[in-house]
Amino acid sequence: MRIKDAVASLQLGKKKQSVRRGLCTVWSEQADDGPGAVPLGEYPRPQLRRGEWTCLNGWWEYGICPAGQGVRASKGTPDGKILVPFSPETRRSGVCRTLLPGEILWYRRDVGDLSAAPGRRLLLHFGAVDERCAVYWNGHKAGNHRGGYLPFTFDVTDYVQEGSNEIRVLVRDDTDQGQECRGKQTLFPGGMFYQAQSGIWQTVWLESVPEIYLQDLKITPLPEEEAVDLELRFSEGSGLHTGLPEEIRITVEGREEPVTVSFAPSVRVRIPVEAPRLWSPEHPELYSFSIEAGEDRAESYFAMRSFGLGRDVEGKTRLLLNGKPYFFNGILDQGYWPESLMTPPADEAMVYDIEQMKDLGFNMLRKHIKIEPARWYYHCDRIGMVVWQDMVNGGGPVQSLLETYLPTIFPAIGRHLGDHHYRLFAREDRGARRRFEKDLSGMIRHLYNVSSIGLWVPFNEGWGQFDALRITEKVRREDPTRCIDHASGWFDQGGGDVRSVHNYFRPLTVEKDDRAFVISEYGGTNCQIPEHTMSEEVYGYHHVTREEFPRAFADSMEKIRSLEAEGLCGAVYTQVSDIEEETNGLLTYDRKVRKA
């Protein structure tokens, strides 16, 4: 064990974070953020696409005021302008101001004449707003939403007026001073925890739909049965203007004739897919299809693939892709950017990270305690990159000594502590536990159709962990098609499909277990490149020079592949890029240097 490196990771006597330079990626440097800017203007929902939509990203008015004054203040003089969908804490937003607990962040924007034709509805979509908000349209309350990582929609048809229309959004966010899901956000950044952000951080958009429209789509590929199941749910509508559609028409790529079924508000259809082209990172085959019902037409896609658990010819438990043992060579992906934090600076930036990691030999990304915009998952689907998806952690403050540092150095601590001790895991708030389970279900439903997701991770290193065995069964009921890592790192309760270990300081070995064995975090080699480093303070697990880094990385890769024969089923190297104090990425934080 590397005792010196392990002790250094405790950061005893560490100074407060001191940001040395404001790094920026090329996508923001080249962006035109003038008065007419529409950043991230691509269609935001690739698996349910329609033609009539309007992106509302761009310059909005904003203000920050004490709680209780939000509604009144949002009608008055703004503090300035903010570039949506970038959070006010980011430089790309043009604000650079932190929303504190007890404050209200408000947004205001006028949109043009939106008079809708009879029989049409106008939907207002938000990709994500951190953490809870109220939305007003022309002074009428369209609705509330709680949960900073999931999309939501309000039907604003009844509030639309001729001429200009006004949208106002009021936001509160307690970050790590509350109990809600927040990931690595903190008001006191340092080490492995990063600058907090708040408010709108994913695309805002309007969509015009018929009175009867496809509201929800669930896709389940069944490659062994050479079929795909589609579950369709349509809006209720009144039928006053157009009546109910007579049939639903589904056209799938490669089929000569469309599939038609009688219309019903909720329909399940099984469509044959003969001799399916199987999806894998090596061959990311996708099938496009469209759904028509009355005046509504939506486009989507799916992949024929399966994930599972089985045994190889030697009897070792393995993770499977398309029914065969597959080694998941992964890397930790936290999805942070120096000028925009959790919001990618551009669609091309998301593509860049994925393609760079694939070029370095990885076939899997572990999306670490964050839910990305839907287009990120689309790019993984089409480029060919498996995703292991974490749930965003919540609860009270992370007990760093118990939940992070001691189990890293003394693994036995993480093997013998039950997660029913709510107080130890900062999970005493019953309401917050219920909200976590609701958000977990929301994430699974939101991402269910993503072709590349192969494994769910409800808990990481005990951060807000509770009742992991029960939660695992809940996840399995909601999605029996994917595997589950019920407790990544430590505090293993003996459930799930994998035995999941984090190992940064000890020799890498394979443990015997009836479940598949994965090293779900390792590496973390620290390589600082001063002109591309954000902070004077740096954080990592093993320091090497720029010249030494390629060899250290290659050695890690060789060791991991050598363990596959001993039963290792997958591994996750830390990490894609540097982030704030962390300099253990394969890319610098500004994405301008690839170290490996």
C-alpha positions as CSV (number, residue, x, y, z in Angstrom):
1,M,0.0,0.0,0.0
2,R,1.2,3.5,-0.8
3,I,0.9,4.9,2.7
4,K,2.4,8.3,1.8
5,D,0.0,8.9,-1.0
6,A,-3.0,7.7,1.1
7,V,-2.1,10.1,3.9
8,A,-1.6,13.0,1.5
9,S,-5.1,12.5,0.2
10,L,-6.4,13.5,3.6
11,Q,-5.2,17.0,2.9
12,L,-4.5,17.7,6.5
13,G,-3.7,21.3,7.1
14,K,-4.9,22.2,3.6
15,K,-5.3,25.9,2.8
16,K,-8.6,27.2,1.4
17,Q,-8.9,26.8,-2.4
18,S,-7.2,29.6,-4.3
19,V,-8.2,29.8,-7.9
20,R,-5.1,30.8,-9.9
21,R,-6.6,31.3,-13.4
22,G,-9.9,31.3,-15.2
23,L,-9.5,28.5,-17.7
24,C,-11.7,28.3,-20.8
25,T,-12.3,25.7,-23.5
26,V,-12.0,26.5,-27.2
27,W,-15.8,26.1,-27.6
28,S,-16.4,29.1,-25.4
29,E,-13.5,31.1,-26.8
30,Q,-14.9,30.7,-30.3
31,A,-18.6,31.2,-29.3
32,D,-20.5,34.4,-30.3
33,D,-22.3,35.4,-27.2
34,G,-23.7,38.6,-28.6
35,P,-27.3,39.8,-28.2
36,G,-28.7,37.1,-30.5
37,A,-26.8,34.2,-29.0
38,V,-28.5,30.8,-28.7
39,P,-26.0,28.5,-27.1
40,L,-26.6,24.7,-27.2
41,G,-29.3,25.3,-29.8
42,E,-29.5,21.7,-31.0
43,Y,-32.8,19.7,-30.6
44,P,-32.5,18.7,-27.0
45,R,-34.5,15.4,-26.9
46,P,-33.1,13.0,-29.6
47,Q,-35.4,10.0,-28.8
48,L,-38.7,12.0,-29.2
49,R,-38.2,14.5,-31.9
50,R,-40.8,16.8,-33.5
51,G,-40.5,19.6,-36.1
52,E,-42.3,22.5,-34.4
53,W,-40.1,23.8,-31.6
54,T,-38.3,26.9,-30.5
55,C,-35.1,27.1,-28.4
56,L,-35.3,29.6,-25.6
57,N,-31.6,29.6,-24.7
58,G,-30.1,33.0,-24.9
59,W,-30.0,36.2,-22.9
60,W,-32.7,36.5,-20.1
61,E,-33.0,39.1,-17.3
62,Y,-32.2,37.9,-13.8
63,G,-32.1,39.0,-10.2
64,I,-31.1,37.6,-6.8
65,C,-33.1,38.6,-3.7
66,P,-34.0,37.4,-0.2
67,A,-36.5,34.6,0.1
68,G,-40.1,35.9,0.3
69,Q,-39.4,38.7,-2.1
70,G,-39.1,36.6,-5.3
71,V,-42.5,37.2,-6.9
72,R,-42.4,40.9,-6.3
73,A,-38.8,41.3,-7.2
74,S,-39.2,39.4,-10.5
75,K,-41.6,42.0,-11.7
76,G,-39.2,44.9,-11.0
77,T,-35.8,46.0,-12.1
78,P,-33.4,43.2,-12.9
79,D,-29.8,42.9,-11.7
80,G,-28.7,42.3,-15.3
81,K,-28.7,39.7,-18.0
82,I,-27.8,36.0,-17.9
83,L,-26.9,33.7,-20.7
84,V,-29.2,30.7,-20.4
85,P,-28.6,27.7,-19.9
86,F,-25.4,28.6,-18.0
87,S,-25.8,28.9,-14.2
88,P,-25.1,32.3,-12.6
89,E,-22.0,30.9,-10.8
90,T,-20.3,30.3,-14.2
91,R,-18.3,32.8,-16.2
92,R,-20.1,31.8,-19.4
93,S,-23.3,33.0,-17.9
94,G,-21.9,36.6,-17.7
95,V,-22.9,36.8,-14.0
96,C,-20.2,35.0,-11.8
97,R,-22.4,35.2,-8.7
98,T,-23.2,32.4,-6.2
99,L,-26.8,31.8,-5.1
100,L,-26.8,31.2,-1.4
101,P,-29.3,29.3,0.8
102,G,-32.2,31.6,1.7
103,E,-31.9,33.5,-1.6
104,I,-34.1,33.5,-4.6
105,L,-32.7,33.6,-8.2
106,W,-35.3,34.8,-10.6
107,Y,-35.3,34.9,-14.4
108,R,-37.5,36.8,-16.9
109,R,-37.9,36.7,-20.6
110,D,-40.4,37.9,-23.2
111,V,-41.2,35.7,-26.2
112,G,-43.0,36.7,-29.3
113,D,-46.5,36.3,-30.6
114,L,-47.4,32.6,-29.9
115,S,-51.0,32.5,-31.0
116,A,-51.7,28.8,-31.5
117,A,-54.0,27.3,-34.1
118,P,-57.1,25.6,-32.8
119,G,-56.4,22.1,-31.7
120,R,-52.7,22.8,-30.9
121,R,-51.0,22.8,-27.4
122,L,-47.9,24.8,-26.4
123,L,-45.5,23.0,-24.1
124,L,-42.7,24.7,-22.1
125,H,-39.8,22.3,-21.4
126,F,-36.9,22.6,-19.0
127,G,-33.9,20.2,-19.3
128,A,-33.0,20.8,-15.7
129,V,-33.2,23.6,-13.0
130,D,-31.2,23.3,-9.8
131,E,-32.8,22.7,-7.4
132,R,-36.5,23.8,-7.0
133,C,-38.4,26.3,-8.9
134,A,-41.8,27.9,-9.7
135,V,-42.6,28.9,-13.3
136,Y,-45.0,31.7,-14.3
137,W,-46.4,32.5,-17.8
138,N,-48.0,35.9,-18.2
139,G,-48.3,36.1,-14.4
140,H,-50.2,32.7,-14.2
141,K,-48.4,30.0,-12.2
142,A,-47.7,27.2,-14.7
143,G,-46.3,24.9,-11.9
144,N,-43.6,23.9,-9.5
145,H,-40.7,21.5,-9.8
146,R,-38.3,20.0,-7.3
147,G,-35.2,18.1,-8.2
148,G,-32.2,19.7,-9.9
149,Y,-31.2,17.0,-12.4
150,L,-34.4,15.9,-14.1
151,P,-36.4,17.4,-17.0
152,F,-40.0,18.7,-16.6
153,T,-42.7,20.2,-18.8
154,F,-45.7,22.6,-18.3
155,D,-48.6,23.0,-20.7
156,V,-49.0,26.8,-21.0
157,T,-51.6,26.9,-23.8
158,D,-54.3,28.4,-21.6
159,Y,-52.0,31.3,-20.5
160,V,-50.9,32.4,-24.0
161,Q,-52.0,35.8,-25.2
162,E,-51.7,37.7,-28.4
163,G,-48.6,39.8,-28.8
164,S,-45.7,39.4,-26.3
165,N,-45.7,36.7,-23.7
166,E,-43.6,36.8,-20.5
167,I,-41.9,33.8,-18.7
168,R,-40.7,34.1,-15.2
169,V,-38.8,31.4,-13.2
170,L,-38.1,31.6,-9.5
171,V,-35.4,29.3,-8.1
172,R,-34.1,28.2,-4.7
173,D,-31.1,26.0,-4.1
174,D,-29.5,25.1,-0.7
175,T,-26.7,23.0,-2.3
176,D,-24.8,21.1,0.4
177,Q,-26.6,23.0,3.2
178,G,-29.7,21.0,2.5
179,Q,-30.7,17.4,2.0
180,E,-31.4,17.3,-1.8
181,C,-29.5,15.5,-4.5
182,R,-26.5,17.7,-5.4
183,G,-23.6,15.4,-6.5
184,K,-20.2,17.1,-5.9
185,Q,-21.5,20.6,-5.6
186,T,-20.4,22.5,-2.4
187,L,-20.4,26.1,-1.2
188,F,-16.8,25.4,0.1
189,P,-15.0,23.8,-2.9
190,G,-11.8,21.9,-2.5
191,G,-10.3,18.5,-3.2
192,M,-12.8,16.1,-4.8
193,F,-15.8,18.5,-4.3
194,Y,-16.5,21.4,-6.7
195,Q,-18.0,24.8,-7.0
196,A,-21.7,24.9,-6.5
197,Q,-24.1,26.1,-9.2
198,S,-27.8,26.8,-9.4
199,G,-30.7,27.7,-11.6
200,I,-31.4,26.8,-15.2
201,W,-28.5,24.7,-16.5
202,Q,-30.0,22.7,-19.4
203,T,-31.9,23.8,-22.4
204,V,-35.3,25.6,-22.2
205,W,-37.6,25.2,-25.2
206,L,-41.1,25.5,-26.5
207,E,-42.9,22.8,-28.5
208,S,-46.1,23.0,-30.5
209,V,-48.1,19.7,-30.5
210,P,-51.6,18.6,-31.6
211,E,-54.3,18.2,-28.9
212,I,-53.7,14.4,-29.1
213,Y,-49.9,13.8,-29.0
214,L,-47.4,11.2,-27.9
215,Q,-46.6,12.1,-24.4
216,D,-44.4,9.2,-23.3
217,L,-42.4,6.5,-25.1
218,K,-40.8,3.4,-23.6
219,I,-38.5,1.2,-25.7
220,T,-37.4,-2.3,-24.7
221,P,-35.1,-4.1,-27.2
222,L,-35.4,-7.9,-27.2
223,P,-32.6,-9.1,-29.4
224,E,-32.9,-12.8,-28.5
225,E,-36.6,-12.7,-29.6
226,E,-35.7,-10.6,-32.6
227,A,-38.2,-7.9,-31.6
228,V,-38.6,-4.5,-29.9
229,D,-41.3,-3.6,-27.5
230,L,-42.8,-0.1,-27.6
231,E,-45.0,1.3,-24.9
232,L,-46.8,4.5,-26.1
233,R,-48.8,6.8,-23.9
234,F,-50.8,9.7,-25.5
235,S,-52.2,12.9,-24.0
236,E,-55.9,12.7,-23.1
237,G,-57.0,15.8,-25.1
238,S,-60.6,16.8,-25.4
239,G,-61.2,15.8,-29.0
240,L,-63.1,19.0,-29.6
241,H,-61.1,20.1,-32.6
242,T,-59.8,17.1,-34.3
243,G,-61.4,14.0,-32.7
244,L,-59.4,10.9,-31.8
245,P,-57.0,9.3,-34.3
246,E,-58.1,6.1,-35.8
247,E,-54.8,4.3,-35.8
248,I,-51.1,4.5,-34.8
249,R,-48.6,4.0,-37.6
250,I,-45.1,3.0,-36.8
251,T,-42.4,2.9,-39.5
252,V,-39.1,1.2,-38.6
253,E,-35.9,1.4,-40.6
254,G,-35.4,-1.8,-42.6
255,R,-39.1,-2.9,-42.6
256,E,-40.9,-2.7,-46.0
257,E,-44.3,-2.0,-44.4
258,P,-45.2,0.1,-41.4
259,V,-46.9,-1.5,-38.4
260,T,-50.4,-0.1,-37.7
261,V,-52.5,-0.6,-34.6
262,S,-55.8,0.8,-33.5
263,F,-55.5,4.0,-31.4
264,A,-55.8,3.9,-27.7
265,P,-54.4,6.3,-25.0
266,S,-52.0,3.7,-23.9
267,V,-50.7,1.0,-26.3
268,R,-48.0,-1.7,-26.2
269,V,-46.7,-2.9,-29.5
270,R,-44.2,-5.7,-30.3
271,I,-42.4,-5.1,-33.6
272,P,-40.3,-7.9,-35.2
273,V,-36.7,-7.1,-36.1
274,E,-35.4,-10.0,-38.2
275,A,-31.7,-10.8,-38.1
276,P,-31.0,-7.8,-35.8
277,R,-27.8,-5.8,-36.2
278,L,-26.5,-5.9,-32.6
279,W,-25.2,-2.7,-30.9
280,S,-21.8,-2.7,-29.3
281,P,-19.0,-0.2,-28.8
282,E,-17.3,-1.8,-31.8
283,H,-20.5,-1.7,-33.9
284,P,-22.9,1.0,-32.7
285,E,-25.8,0.1,-34.9
286,L,-29.0,2.1,-34.4
287,Y,-32.5,1.7,-35.9
288,S,-34.5,4.9,-36.6
289,F,-38.3,4.8,-36.5
290,S,-41.3,7.2,-36.5
291,I,-44.7,7.2,-34.9
292,E,-47.7,8.8,-36.4
293,A,-51.1,9.3,-34.8
294,G,-53.5,11.7,-36.3
295,E,-51.7,15.1,-36.7
296,D,-48.8,14.1,-34.4
297,R,-45.5,12.7,-35.8
298,A,-42.5,11.9,-33.6
299,E,-39.1,10.4,-34.6
300,S,-36.9,8.2,-32.5
301,Y,-34.3,5.4,-32.6
302,F,-33.4,2.2,-30.7
303,A,-30.6,-0.3,-30.6
304,M,-30.8,-4.1,-30.4
305,R,-28.6,-5.0,-27.5
306,S,-28.8,-6.7,-24.1
307,F,-26.9,-6.4,-20.8
308,G,-26.8,-9.2,-18.2
309,L,-24.9,-11.5,-15.9
310,G,-23.6,-15.0,-16.7
311,R,-20.7,-17.4,-16.5
312,D,-17.8,-18.0,-18.8
313,V,-16.5,-21.4,-19.9
314,E,-14.4,-21.6,-16.7
315,G,-17.4,-20.9,-14.5
316,K,-16.4,-17.4,-13.5
317,T,-19.2,-14.8,-13.2
318,R,-19.1,-12.3,-16.0
319,L,-20.9,-9.2,-17.2
320,L,-22.5,-9.9,-20.5
321,L,-23.1,-7.8,-23.6
322,N,-25.5,-9.4,-26.1
323,G,-25.3,-12.7,-24.2
324,K,-21.5,-13.0,-24.3
325,P,-18.8,-12.1,-21.7
326,Y,-17.6,-8.6,-22.3
327,F,-14.8,-6.7,-20.5
328,F,-15.9,-3.1,-19.7
329,N,-12.8,-1.0,-19.8
330,G,-14.1,2.3,-18.4
331,I,-13.2,5.7,-17.2
332,L,-14.8,8.0,-14.6
333,D,-16.6,10.9,-16.3
334,Q,-17.8,13.8,-14.1
335,G,-18.8,16.1,-16.8
336,Y,-17.5,19.5,-15.6
337,W,-16.1,22.4,-17.6
338,P,-14.0,25.4,-16.3
339,E,-16.2,28.2,-17.7
340,S,-19.6,26.5,-17.4
341,L,-19.4,23.8,-14.7
342,M,-22.0,21.1,-15.3
343,T,-23.3,22.6,-18.5
344,P,-21.3,21.6,-21.6
345,P,-20.1,24.7,-23.4
346,A,-21.3,23.3,-26.7
347,D,-22.7,20.1,-28.3
348,E,-19.3,19.5,-29.9
349,A,-17.6,19.6,-26.5
350,M,-19.6,16.5,-25.4
351,V,-18.6,14.7,-28.6
352,Y,-15.0,15.6,-28.1
353,D,-14.8,14.0,-24.6
354,I,-16.5,10.8,-25.7
355,E,-14.4,10.4,-28.9
356,Q,-11.1,11.2,-27.0
357,M,-11.8,8.5,-24.5
358,K,-12.7,6.0,-27.2
359,D,-9.5,6.8,-29.0
360,L,-7.6,6.0,-25.8
361,G,-9.1,2.5,-25.8
362,F,-12.0,2.9,-23.4
363,N,-15.4,1.3,-24.2
364,M,-17.3,2.5,-21.2
365,L,-17.9,5.8,-19.3
366,R,-19.0,5.8,-15.7
367,K,-21.2,8.9,-15.5
368,H,-20.3,10.0,-12.0
369,I,-23.2,11.3,-9.7
370,K,-24.5,13.5,-12.5
371,I,-27.3,13.3,-15.1
372,E,-26.3,14.7,-18.4
373,P,-28.4,16.5,-21.0
374,A,-30.2,13.9,-23.3
375,R,-27.9,14.7,-26.2
376,W,-24.8,13.4,-24.3
377,Y,-26.5,10.0,-24.1
378,Y,-27.4,10.2,-27.8
379,H,-23.8,10.7,-28.7
380,C,-22.7,7.7,-26.6
381,D,-25.4,5.7,-28.4
382,R,-24.2,6.7,-31.9
383,I,-20.4,6.8,-31.2
384,G,-20.5,3.5,-29.3
385,M,-19.7,4.0,-25.6
386,V,-21.3,2.0,-22.9
387,V,-22.5,4.1,-19.9
388,W,-22.6,3.0,-16.2
389,Q,-25.0,5.6,-14.8
390,D,-24.7,6.9,-11.2
391,M,-27.6,8.3,-9.3
392,V,-26.9,11.8,-7.9
393,N,-26.2,11.6,-4.1
394,G,-28.0,13.6,-1.5
395,G,-28.6,13.7,2.2
396,G,-26.7,15.6,4.9
397,P,-23.0,16.6,4.7
398,V,-20.7,13.8,3.6
399,Q,-18.8,12.4,6.6
400,S,-15.5,12.6,4.7
401,L,-13.4,10.7,7.3
402,L,-15.9,7.8,7.7
403,E,-17.3,7.6,4.1
404,T,-14.3,8.6,2.0
405,Y,-10.8,8.6,3.6
406,L,-10.8,5.7,6.1
407,P,-12.4,3.1,3.8
408,T,-9.8,4.1,1.2
409,I,-6.9,3.3,3.5
410,F,-8.6,0.6,5.6
411,P,-11.0,-1.4,3.3
412,A,-12.3,-3.5,6.2
413,I,-14.2,-0.5,7.6
414,G,-16.3,-0.5,4.4
415,R,-17.2,-4.2,4.6
416,H,-18.9,-4.4,8.0
417,L,-21.1,-1.3,8.4
418,G,-24.8,-1.7,7.7
419,D,-26.5,1.2,5.9
420,H,-29.5,1.1,8.3
421,H,-27.5,3.4,10.5
422,Y,-29.1,6.5,9.1
423,R,-27.3,8.9,11.4
424,L,-23.8,7.7,10.4
425,F,-24.7,8.2,6.7
426,A,-26.4,11.6,7.2
427,R,-29.7,10.2,6.2
428,E,-32.0,10.8,9.2
429,D,-34.5,13.0,7.3
430,R,-37.3,10.7,6.2
431,G,-38.7,13.1,3.8
432,A,-35.4,13.5,2.0
433,R,-35.0,9.7,1.8
434,R,-38.5,9.6,0.1
435,R,-37.5,12.4,-2.3
436,F,-34.3,10.5,-3.2
437,E,-36.2,7.4,-4.1
438,K,-38.6,9.5,-6.2
439,D,-35.7,11.1,-8.0
440,L,-34.0,7.7,-8.5
441,S,-37.2,6.4,-10.1
442,G,-37.4,9.6,-12.2
443,M,-33.8,9.1,-13.5
444,I,-34.4,5.4,-14.4
445,R,-37.6,6.3,-16.3
446,H,-36.0,9.4,-18.0
447,L,-33.0,7.4,-19.2
448,Y,-34.6,4.0,-19.8
449,N,-34.6,4.3,-23.6
450,V,-30.9,5.2,-23.7
451,S,-29.3,2.3,-25.7
452,S,-25.8,2.6,-24.2
453,I,-26.7,2.5,-20.5
454,G,-25.8,-1.0,-19.2
455,L,-25.7,-0.6,-15.4
456,W,-27.3,1.6,-12.6
457,V,-25.3,2.8,-9.6
458,P,-27.7,4.0,-6.9
459,F,-25.0,4.8,-4.3
460,N,-21.3,5.8,-4.3
461,E,-18.9,5.4,-1.4
462,G,-21.7,5.6,1.2
463,W,-22.6,9.3,0.3
464,G,-26.2,9.5,1.5
465,Q,-26.5,5.7,1.3
466,F,-29.4,4.0,3.0
467,D,-31.3,0.6,2.6
468,A,-29.2,-0.3,-0.4
469,L,-30.6,-3.9,-0.6
470,R,-34.2,-2.6,-0.7
471,I,-33.3,0.1,-3.1
472,T,-31.6,-2.5,-5.4
473,E,-34.8,-4.5,-5.6
474,K,-36.8,-1.3,-6.4
475,V,-34.4,-0.5,-9.2
476,R,-34.7,-4.1,-10.5
477,R,-38.5,-3.9,-10.6
478,E,-38.4,-0.6,-12.5
479,D,-35.7,-1.9,-14.9
480,P,-35.1,-5.6,-15.1
481,T,-33.1,-5.2,-18.3
482,R,-29.8,-3.8,-16.8
483,C,-27.3,-4.8,-14.1
484,I,-27.0,-2.9,-10.8
485,D,-23.9,-1.9,-8.7
486,H,-25.8,-1.3,-5.4
487,A,-22.9,0.3,-3.5
488,S,-19.9,1.4,-5.5
489,G,-16.6,1.5,-3.6
490,W,-17.5,0.2,-0.1
491,F,-20.3,-0.3,2.4
492,D,-21.2,-3.4,0.4
493,Q,-24.4,-4.9,1.7
494,G,-24.1,-8.1,-0.3
495,G,-26.6,-7.2,-3.0
496,G,-26.7,-6.2,-6.6
497,D,-25.0,-7.9,-9.5
498,V,-21.4,-6.8,-8.9
499,R,-18.9,-6.7,-6.1
500,S,-17.6,-3.2,-6.6
501,V,-14.3,-1.9,-5.2
502,H,-12.5,1.4,-5.3
503,N,-8.7,0.9,-5.0
504,Y,-6.3,3.9,-5.3
505,F,-3.4,2.9,-3.0
506,R,-3.2,-0.9,-2.8
507,P,-2.0,-3.5,-5.4
508,L,-4.8,-4.2,-7.8
509,T,-6.2,-7.7,-7.3
510,V,-9.4,-9.7,-7.9
511,E,-11.6,-10.8,-5.0
512,K,-13.6,-14.0,-5.2
513,D,-17.4,-13.4,-5.1
514,D,-20.5,-15.0,-6.6
515,R,-21.2,-11.6,-8.2
516,A,-19.2,-10.1,-11.0
517,F,-16.1,-8.4,-9.7
518,V,-15.3,-4.8,-10.8
519,I,-12.8,-2.2,-9.8
520,S,-15.2,0.7,-10.1
521,E,-12.5,3.3,-9.4
522,Y,-8.7,3.2,-9.6
523,G,-5.8,5.2,-11.0
524,G,-6.2,8.9,-10.0
525,T,-2.6,9.6,-11.0
526,N,-1.9,13.3,-10.5
527,C,-0.1,15.2,-13.3
528,Q,-0.1,18.9,-13.0
529,I,0.4,21.0,-16.1
530,P,0.7,24.5,-14.6
531,E,-0.4,26.7,-17.5
532,H,-3.6,24.5,-17.8
533,T,-4.3,24.1,-14.1
534,M,-7.0,26.1,-12.4
535,S,-6.0,26.1,-8.7
536,E,-2.8,26.7,-6.7
537,E,-3.9,23.7,-4.6
538,V,-3.8,20.3,-6.4
539,Y,-5.5,17.1,-5.4
540,G,-4.7,13.5,-6.5
541,Y,-3.5,10.2,-5.3
542,H,0.0,9.7,-6.8
543,H,2.1,12.5,-8.3
544,V,4.1,12.1,-11.5
545,T,5.7,14.5,-14.0
546,R,4.3,15.2,-17.4
547,E,7.0,13.0,-18.9
548,E,6.3,10.1,-16.6
549,F,2.5,10.2,-17.0
550,P,2.2,8.3,-20.3
551,R,4.2,5.3,-18.9
552,A,2.2,5.4,-15.6
553,F,-1.1,5.3,-17.5
554,A,0.1,2.5,-19.9
555,D,1.2,0.5,-16.9
556,S,-2.3,0.9,-15.3
557,M,-4.0,-0.3,-18.5
558,E,-1.7,-3.3,-18.8
559,K,-2.3,-4.3,-15.2
560,I,-6.1,-4.1,-15.6
561,R,-6.2,-6.2,-18.7
562,S,-4.0,-8.8,-17.1
563,L,-6.6,-9.2,-14.3
564,E,-9.4,-10.0,-16.8
565,A,-8.2,-13.7,-16.9
566,E,-8.4,-13.8,-13.1
567,G,-12.1,-12.8,-13.2
568,L,-12.1,-9.0,-13.4
569,C,-15.2,-8.0,-15.3
570,G,-14.7,-4.2,-15.6
571,A,-12.7,-1.3,-14.3
572,V,-13.1,2.5,-14.1
573,Y,-10.0,4.7,-14.4
574,T,-10.0,8.1,-12.7
575,Q,-10.7,10.2,-14.8
576,V,-11.6,11.9,-18.1
577,S,-10.3,15.5,-17.2
578,D,-8.8,17.6,-14.5
579,I,-11.5,19.4,-12.4
580,E,-10.7,22.5,-10.3
581,E,-8.1,21.2,-7.7
582,E,-8.0,17.7,-9.2
583,T,-5.2,17.2,-11.7
584,N,-5.7,13.4,-12.3
585,G,-7.4,13.6,-15.7
586,L,-6.3,12.3,-19.0
587,L,-7.3,15.7,-20.4
588,T,-6.6,19.1,-18.7
589,Y,-9.6,20.9,-17.4
590,D,-9.6,23.2,-20.4
591,R,-9.4,20.2,-22.8
592,K,-6.3,21.7,-24.5
593,V,-3.8,19.0,-23.5
594,R,-4.2,15.2,-23.7
595,K,-1.6,13.8,-21.2
596,A,-1.8,10.2,-22.3
